[in-house]
Amino acid sequence: MASFAGGVAQAGYVDRIRDLAPQRCLVVPVDVGKRTAVALVADHYGQIIVAPFEFDLTVSGAGKPAFRSPWACEVA
């Protein structure tokens, strides 16, 4: 078995999304600081879907509405 460049976790992710249309995939890059972080939501083509937003690195900070978008769904 060939190893995957991104490791086991990355290989599992790729297996789950391999057959999805790029229009159904979103990415959420997060820049983490000591007490806060900044994230945004973009599509597969780099189009920003949710503008960058800052949040505290606390339980209440991670509960911001941007993390609970109505269009979000889990990959089966």
N, C-alpha and C positions, 0 to 999 in steps of 0.2 A: 504494500500500500504506500503510495506516495504521500509525503507529508505536505501540509498546507502552509503556505507562507505566513498566514495570519494566526496560526495556531488552531487548536481544537475549537475554541469559542467562535472564531471567525469562520471556520469551515462549517460549523452548524448554522450560522447566520446565512451564509451563502446557499446552503442546501435549502433553507426555508424560503428564500426569495428568488431562487434561480429561475423559476417559471413565471414569476409575476411580471406584468407589463411595467416598464419604467415609470409610467404615469401613476402607478399605485404605490410607489416607494417614496418615502420621505426620509430626510436625514436631519438630525438635531445635533450640530456641533456645540460643545460646551467648553467655554474658556473658564477654568476654575482658578480663583484666587484664594487668599487665606480665609476671608469671611463672606465673600460674595462670588457669584459666577454670572456669566453672560451667555445666553444661548439664543439661537434662532432656529427657525424651521425652514428648510428648503426642499425643493423637489429634486429628482434625479438629474435634471438639466441645469441646476444651479439657480433657478428662479426662487426668490425669497417668498415664502408663503406667510410666515409670521416674522415681523421685524425683530431685530435684536432686543432682548429684554434682560434686565438684571434681576437677580433674586438672591436672597440670603441663603447661606448654606446651613439652614436649620430645617426642622420638620415643617414649620409654618411657611418658610420660604419656598420649599419644594411643593407646597400646596397651591401655588399661584394658578390662576385660571388658565394661563397659557399651557399648562401641563395637562389640562382636562378639556381639550378641544372636542367639540361634538363630532368632528370629522375623523378623529383618531380611531384606529382599530388595531387589534392584534393580528399578527400574521399567524395563520393556522398551520 
